Amino acid sequence: MLKVILLRHGETAYNAAGNRYCGRTDIGLTEKGVQQAVAIGKVLIDTPIAAVYASPLIRAQQTAEIASGNRKVITDQRIIEVDFGLWEGKTKEEFNMENPLLWQEWMKDPRTARAGGTGETGREIIERVTRFFEDMQIQHDNETIMVIGHNGINRLYMAHQLGMPLAHYRRLEQENSSITIFELHQDQGFVLKKLNSGTV
């Protein structure tokens, strides 16, 4: 069994500016984002953690370093944020004014639609994130790890594991620097223990 403490990174300027889609844009945390990570670090200070993994984007790495108490952070390309294509750097209102059909197609079936018309499909995202966690099950059997990812990939992966239609993934909430805890078992698979919490 693998236990995962899953975090979304702390606030960025894109989050603060009307939730602009930040995908692969590599920006750091705001001061508020740093303080969010500090607060979560205090919550996790006595939690045994075997290893810390993060997306290679700086906002995830910063959150991982702060929240883990400056432990070694291992980055993995498979947990990078969604490639949002033409939506990158824009709010939903902005890109919907440009081409509402792209959003309609994505919300109808994100498994096969390409985010922003030229980005990733939900299937591609789930495949790479699933491979990451399958490897973690092998490397960290009967251990607890911390994983710092992103709003898009975290929610799509959880929706898939919970058997939800991917069109409903946005019904799962994950705020900046919030804690989600799940377990991966060989027999019963994915078990969600806590979602969008400030405690462990």
Rosetta silent file (secondary structure, phi, psi, omega in degrees, C-alpha in Angstrom):
SEQUENCE: MLKVILLRHGETAYNAAGNRYCGRTDIGLTEKGVQQAVAIGKVLIDTPIAAVYASPLIRAQQTAEIASGNRKVITDQRIIEVDFGLWEGKTKEEFNMENPLLWQEWMKDPRTARAGGTGETGREIIERVTRFFEDMQIQHDNETIMVIGHNGINRLYMAHQLGMPLAHYRRLEQENSSITIFELHQDQGFVLKKLNSGTV
SCORE:     score description
SCORE:     0.000 S_00000001
   1 L     0.000  135.946  175.967    0.000    0.000    0.000 S_00000001
   2 E  -111.954  131.745  174.487    1.193    3.507   -0.872 S_00000001
   3 E  -106.307  131.120 -176.429   -0.048    6.558    1.036 S_00000001
   4 E  -120.527  124.133  168.511    0.073    9.860   -0.854 S_00000001
   5 E   -96.392  106.027 -173.478   -0.133   13.350    0.602 S_00000001
   6 E  -102.292  124.215  177.941   -1.105   15.285   -2.517 S_00000001
   7 E  -115.562  149.438  162.154   -0.788   19.053   -2.605 S_00000001
   8 E   -93.434  144.554 -179.829   -1.652   21.678   -5.124 S_00000001
   9 L   -59.364  164.214  177.045    1.061   24.359   -5.267 S_00000001
  10 L   -70.689  174.864 -175.979    0.617   27.698   -3.485 S_00000001
  11 L   -61.557  140.417  172.314   -0.851   30.811   -5.070 S_00000001
  12 E  -116.119  172.153  177.163    0.774   32.349   -8.152 S_00000001
  13 H   -62.369  -32.431  178.298    0.178   35.711   -9.813 S_00000001
  14 H   -67.989  -38.388  176.361   -1.938   33.890  -12.427 S_00000001
  15 H   -63.187  -41.466 -177.165   -4.158   32.427   -9.694 S_00000001
  16 H   -72.162  -22.994 -176.329   -4.552   35.866   -8.148 S_00000001
  17 L   -97.892   57.559  176.455   -5.361   37.514  -11.511 S_00000001
  18 L    74.977   25.316  179.701   -8.743   35.924  -12.145 S_00000001
  19 L    56.090   56.715  173.548   -7.435   32.355  -12.340 S_00000001
  20 L   -67.104  141.639 -178.841   -5.522   32.687  -15.588 S_00000001
  21 L   -70.040  116.671 -168.885   -4.642   29.285  -17.012 S_00000001
  22 L  -101.570  -11.408  174.797   -1.039   28.783  -15.971 S_00000001
  23 L    18.440 -111.814 -175.721   -0.313   25.372  -17.529 S_00000001
  24 L   -92.885   -1.554  176.227    3.329   25.259  -18.576 S_00000001
  25 L   -63.792  125.601 -170.324    4.057   28.945  -17.867 S_00000001
  26 L   -98.111   84.322  178.470    6.862   28.757  -15.306 S_00000001
  27 L  -117.079  154.180 -176.884    6.137   31.388  -12.663 S_00000001
  28 L   -87.651 -173.491 -179.049    6.845   31.335   -8.944 S_00000001
  29 E   -80.173  150.330  167.624    4.690   31.817   -5.877 S_00000001
  30 L   -76.417  173.457  175.414    3.283   35.105   -4.665 S_00000001
  31 H   -60.410  -38.893  175.773    4.011   36.139   -1.078 S_00000001
  32 H   -61.785  -40.719  178.892    0.603   34.719   -0.187 S_00000001
  33 H   -62.695  -38.987  176.448    1.584   31.483   -1.921 S_00000001
  34 H   -62.888  -44.562 -179.146    4.776   31.285    0.135 S_00000001
  35 H   -66.276  -34.122  175.152    2.796   31.800    3.334 S_00000001
  36 H   -61.804  -43.374  179.920    0.322   29.091    2.299 S_00000001
  37 H   -66.984  -38.433  176.744    3.207   26.651    1.870 S_00000001
  38 H   -60.699  -44.432 -179.187    4.684   27.691    5.232 S_00000001
  39 H   -62.326  -42.338  178.844    1.323   27.041    6.917 S_00000001
  40 H   -68.076  -35.193  176.518    1.022   23.584    5.383 S_00000001
  41 H   -59.681  -37.946  177.712    4.600   22.836    6.403 S_00000001
  42 H   -66.687  -36.786  178.183    3.648   23.477   10.027 S_00000001
  43 H   -65.722  -37.306 -174.089    0.716   21.089    9.677 S_00000001
  44 H   -92.228    0.704 -168.485    2.958   18.370    8.216 S_00000001
  45 L   -56.698  -32.905 -178.010    5.970   18.889   10.474 S_00000001
  46 L  -102.612    9.849 -178.549    5.467   15.670   12.474 S_00000001
  47 L   -87.711  122.471  177.597    4.239   13.526    9.575 S_00000001
  48 L   -66.376  124.751 -179.019    6.667   10.770    8.519 S_00000001
  49 L  -131.840  123.929 -175.940    7.357   11.202    4.801 S_00000001
  50 L   -76.419  -33.916 -177.583    9.646    8.852    2.873 S_00000001
  51 E  -160.899  156.545 -179.465   10.153   11.096   -0.162 S_00000001
  52 E  -121.768  125.555  179.596    8.978   14.356   -1.733 S_00000001
  53 E  -120.522  145.714  179.819    8.091   14.597   -5.434 S_00000001
  54 E  -145.613  154.715  167.261    7.121   17.677   -7.421 S_00000001
  55 L   -57.714  151.222  178.949    6.308   18.861  -10.883 S_00000001
  56 L   -71.976   -7.796  179.023    9.378   20.452  -12.533 S_00000001
  57 L   -73.626  142.924 -169.474    7.614   23.833  -12.638 S_00000001
  58 H   -61.048  -33.478 -179.161    9.007   26.325  -10.126 S_00000001
  59 H   -64.389  -34.108  177.219    5.690   26.965   -8.342 S_00000001
  60 H   -76.306  -41.001  178.928    5.456   23.287   -7.430 S_00000001
  61 H   -63.020  -43.087  178.706    9.132   23.012   -6.483 S_00000001
  62 H   -61.148  -45.893  179.347    8.919   26.067   -4.217 S_00000001
  63 H   -60.617  -42.995 -179.179    5.824   24.696   -2.504 S_00000001
  64 H   -62.402  -46.213 -178.808    7.484   21.297   -2.071 S_00000001
  65 H   -62.629  -44.938 -177.457   10.651   22.725   -0.536 S_00000001
  66 H   -70.684  -50.509 -175.261    8.814   24.958    1.912 S_00000001
  67 H   -66.778  -25.239 -178.554    6.014   22.553    2.885 S_00000001
  68 L   -92.773    1.284 -178.009    8.436   19.649    3.375 S_00000001
  69 L    74.860   37.318  177.960   10.826   21.596    5.602 S_00000001
  70 L    62.507   33.817  171.681   13.507   21.885    2.886 S_00000001
  71 L   -73.251  168.185  175.715   13.818   18.162    2.274 S_00000001
  72 L   -64.170  131.579  179.358   15.261   16.905   -0.992 S_00000001
  73 E  -110.258  126.086  177.812   12.684   17.360   -3.760 S_00000001
  74 E  -100.236  123.178  179.723   12.632   14.950   -6.704 S_00000001
  75 E   -94.070  149.199 -178.990   11.062   16.401   -9.829 S_00000001
  76 L  -142.571  123.761 -176.926    9.178   14.306  -12.355 S_00000001
  77 H   -60.912  -24.583 -175.978    7.973   15.452  -15.782 S_00000001
  78 H   -70.687  -15.607  179.185    4.945   13.159  -15.587 S_00000001
  79 H  -111.590   24.392  171.865    3.294   15.362  -12.953 S_00000001
  80 L   -70.533  158.206 -178.749    3.729   18.655  -14.798 S_00000001
  81 L   -66.626  164.198  178.569    0.544   20.685  -15.299 S_00000001
  82 L   -56.987  141.158  167.828   -1.748   20.220  -18.277 S_00000001
  83 L   -78.932  108.173 -174.981   -0.650   21.689  -21.605 S_00000001
  84 L   -89.762    8.361  174.694   -3.554   24.114  -22.066 S_00000001
  85 H    55.715 -127.612 -175.477   -2.749   25.027  -25.657 S_00000001
  86 H   -72.277   -8.442  178.588   -4.398   28.265  -26.792 S_00000001
  87 H   -84.381  -10.970 -174.821   -5.874   28.850  -23.316 S_00000001
  88 L   -55.358  128.992  175.785   -2.459   29.454  -21.763 S_00000001
  89 L    80.042    3.195 -177.292   -2.243   32.765  -19.896 S_00000001
  90 L  -116.964  154.669  171.755   -5.931   33.582  -20.385 S_00000001
  91 L   -80.630  163.738  178.478   -8.978   33.490  -18.133 S_00000001
  92 H   -59.987  -37.619  179.601  -11.919   31.272  -19.072 S_00000001
  93 H   -63.149  -40.706 -178.712  -13.909   34.399  -19.945 S_00000001
  94 H   -66.562  -49.440 -176.020  -11.182   35.600  -22.311 S_00000001
  95 H   -75.588  -22.212  175.063  -10.679   32.392  -24.248 S_00000001
  96 H   -71.277  -30.097  175.062  -14.405   31.706  -24.414 S_00000001
  97 H   -67.771  -33.598 -178.730  -14.885   35.041  -26.170 S_00000001
  98 H   -75.224  -45.053 -176.657  -12.277   33.990  -28.737 S_00000001
  99 L  -157.247   85.033 -177.416  -13.545   30.454  -29.397 S_00000001
 100 H   -63.788  -23.925 -177.444  -16.356   29.076  -27.189 S_00000001
 101 H   -63.265  -35.662 -179.845  -16.452   25.809  -29.147 S_00000001
 102 H   -60.992  -42.929  179.477  -13.093   24.668  -27.743 S_00000001
 103 H   -68.571  -40.594  179.403  -14.394   24.895  -24.167 S_00000001
 104 H   -60.953  -42.005  179.205  -17.673   23.193  -25.077 S_00000001
 105 H   -66.325  -41.176  179.139  -15.793   20.279  -26.627 S_00000001
 106 H   -63.850  -44.988 -178.271  -13.469   20.002  -23.622 S_00000001
 107 H   -71.129  -28.131  177.797  -16.327   20.019  -21.113 S_00000001
 108 H   -70.034  -44.479 -178.690  -18.310   17.500  -23.159 S_00000001
 109 L  -155.103   80.730  179.887  -15.479   14.955  -23.281 S_00000001
 110 L   -65.220  -13.466  178.175  -12.090   15.990  -21.908 S_00000001
 111 L   -63.315  -39.324 -175.390  -10.834   12.445  -22.416 S_00000001
 112 L  -110.511  -21.343  179.353  -10.586   12.945  -26.177 S_00000001
 113 L   -74.753  152.027  177.212  -10.751   16.737  -26.653 S_00000001
 114 E   -95.443  125.745  178.563   -7.512   18.736  -26.702 S_00000001
 115 H   -57.766  128.591  179.646   -7.276   21.432  -24.040 S_00000001
 116 H    62.713   20.142  176.722   -7.180   24.794  -25.776 S_00000001
 117 H    79.850  -34.133 -176.129   -7.414   23.070  -29.158 S_00000001
 118 L  -123.586    1.390 -176.998   -3.684   22.310  -29.359 S_00000001
 119 L   -89.562 -150.965 -177.292   -2.871   21.017  -25.858 S_00000001
 120 L   -84.550  156.716  168.727   -3.190   17.599  -24.205 S_00000001
 121 E   -90.111  158.909  175.998   -6.169   15.296  -24.098 S_00000001
 122 H   -59.089  -36.822  178.962   -7.489   14.014  -20.790 S_00000001
 123 H   -61.310  -43.752  179.571   -6.441   10.502  -21.824 S_00000001
 124 H   -63.484  -41.117  179.997   -2.836   11.609  -22.323 S_00000001
 125 H   -63.328  -49.628 -177.504   -2.796   13.371  -18.954 S_00000001
 126 H   -63.522  -38.468 -179.698   -4.247   10.415  -17.059 S_00000001
 127 H   -62.113  -45.069 -177.222   -1.866    7.969  -18.725 S_00000001
 128 H   -72.040  -38.648 -179.987    1.263    9.870  -17.686 S_00000001
 129 H   -69.431  -38.162  177.850    0.067   10.612  -14.136 S_00000001
 130 H   -62.705  -42.204  177.499   -1.051    6.998  -13.668 S_00000001
 131 H   -60.001  -39.637  178.217    2.383    5.743  -14.769 S_00000001
 132 H   -60.002  -51.112 -176.506    3.970    8.006  -12.178 S_00000001
 133 H   -69.884  -29.829  174.200    1.848    6.679   -9.315 S_00000001
 134 H   -63.961  -41.273  175.976    2.290    3.070  -10.452 S_00000001
 135 H   -64.739  -37.851  178.820    6.044    3.574  -10.209 S_00000001
 136 H   -64.011  -37.031  177.385    5.601    5.156   -6.779 S_00000001
 137 H   -59.786  -37.630  179.745    3.710    2.059   -5.602 S_00000001
 138 H   -73.924  -45.224 -175.056    6.730   -0.064   -6.510 S_00000001
 139 H   -74.647  -27.464 -171.967    9.364    2.289   -5.102 S_00000001
 140 L  -130.386   45.426  177.775    7.540    3.200   -1.879 S_00000001
 141 L   -60.294  130.674 -179.253    5.525    0.159   -0.843 S_00000001
 142 L    63.248   29.986  177.398    4.135    0.656    2.688 S_00000001
 143 E  -127.890  167.421  175.622    5.456    4.222    2.805 S_00000001
 144 E  -110.942  130.222  176.120    4.035    7.741    2.750 S_00000001
 145 E  -122.585  157.427  172.958    5.156   10.202    0.100 S_00000001
 146 E  -107.226  133.802  179.545    4.363   13.855   -0.563 S_00000001
 147 E  -128.254  124.529  179.416    3.496   14.855   -4.128 S_00000001
 148 E  -110.259  110.714 -177.819    3.115   18.488   -5.190 S_00000001
 149 E  -121.372 -140.695 -171.387    1.229   18.825   -8.447 S_00000001
 150 L  -138.240  161.947 -176.104   -1.318   21.078  -10.056 S_00000001
 151 H   -58.391  -45.724 -177.049   -5.050   21.717  -10.094 S_00000001
 152 H   -65.477  -55.920 -176.108   -5.651   20.251  -13.545 S_00000001
 153 H   -66.247  -37.882 -178.363   -3.697   17.021  -13.317 S_00000001
 154 H   -62.926  -45.647 -177.007   -4.683   16.327   -9.700 S_00000001
 155 H   -71.352  -39.580  178.039   -8.408   16.622  -10.364 S_00000001
 156 H   -64.046  -42.804  179.510   -8.358   14.684  -13.638 S_00000001
 157 H   -63.463  -45.403 -179.344   -6.388   11.835  -12.050 S_00000001
 158 H   -65.789  -41.550  178.161   -8.682   11.650   -9.018 S_00000001
 159 H   -58.672  -43.289  178.220  -11.842   11.789  -11.136 S_00000001
 160 H   -62.278  -46.838 -177.938  -10.526    8.886  -13.210 S_00000001
 161 H   -66.321  -29.366  179.008   -9.560    6.848  -10.149 S_00000001
 162 L   -85.064   -0.710  178.789  -12.965    7.452   -8.554 S_00000001
 163 L    76.925   17.787  178.966  -14.741    6.244  -11.686 S_00000001
 164 L   -79.904  148.595  167.865  -16.283    9.641  -12.403 S_00000001
 165 L   -59.766  134.622 -177.249  -16.995   10.782  -15.961 S_00000001
 166 H   -60.839  -23.474  177.323  -14.072   13.056  -16.774 S_00000001
 167 H   -62.074  -15.248 -179.290  -16.563   15.756  -17.767 S_00000001
 168 H  -102.001    8.740 -173.500  -17.239   16.095  -14.023 S_00000001
 169 H   -59.945  -27.988 -178.407  -13.620   16.539  -12.895 S_00000001
 170 H   -73.466   -6.091  174.877  -14.202   20.205  -12.065 S_00000001
 171 H   -76.632  -12.790  174.593  -16.623   19.129   -9.313 S_00000001
 172 L   -89.380  127.391 -177.263  -13.553   18.168   -7.271 S_00000001
 173 L   -99.016  135.642  171.410  -12.160   21.168   -5.396 S_00000001
 174 L  -146.007  102.994 -177.699   -8.470   21.628   -4.652 S_00000001
 175 L   -78.859  165.700  178.427   -7.387   25.018   -3.371 S_00000001
 176 L   -56.936  130.126  178.095   -3.823   26.334   -3.397 S_00000001
 177 L    60.607   20.636  174.536   -1.636   24.427   -0.894 S_00000001
 178 L   -81.351  158.767 -177.509   -4.553   22.294    0.287 S_00000001
 179 E  -102.929  128.834  169.262   -3.979   18.709    1.415 S_00000001
 180 E  -122.257  137.371 -179.650   -5.550   15.689   -0.261 S_00000001
 181 E  -124.955  129.840  173.400   -4.708   12.226    1.020 S_00000001
 182 E  -141.318  162.876  177.271   -5.271    8.948   -0.795 S_00000001
 183 E  -121.425  146.417  173.929   -3.994    5.387   -0.659 S_00000001
 184 E  -116.361  115.484 -178.018   -3.195    3.004   -3.494 S_00000001
 185 E  -108.588  148.744  177.352   -3.772   -0.650   -2.601 S_00000001
 186 L   -64.990  -35.450 -175.068   -2.922   -3.707   -4.658 S_00000001
 187 L   -91.407  -51.249 -174.096   -6.380   -5.215   -4.009 S_00000001
 188 L  -100.662    2.668  174.744   -8.871   -2.339   -3.697 S_00000001
 189 E    72.224 -134.327 -172.529   -7.014    0.270   -5.721 S_00000001
 190 E   -83.264  127.382  176.897   -7.547    3.982   -5.047 S_00000001
 191 E  -128.117  114.342  179.559   -9.006    5.026   -1.673 S_00000001
 192 E   -82.243  120.930 -177.358   -9.616    8.746   -1.069 S_00000001
 193 E  -100.829  -31.905 -177.356   -9.054    9.572    2.613 S_00000001
 194 E  -157.247  142.557 -177.363   -9.163   13.385    2.625 S_00000001
 195 E  -134.031  128.979  172.033   -9.878   16.089    0.049 S_00000001
 196 E    55.290   51.639 -173.235   -9.008   19.813   -0.024 S_00000001
 197 E  -112.764  162.908  173.636   -8.095   19.959    3.655 S_00000001
 198 L  -105.187    6.107 -179.200   -5.868   22.070    5.883 S_00000001
 199 L  -133.175  167.831  175.469   -5.050   19.137    8.170 S_00000001
 200 L  -108.667    0.000    0.000   -3.679   15.603    7.929 S_00000001
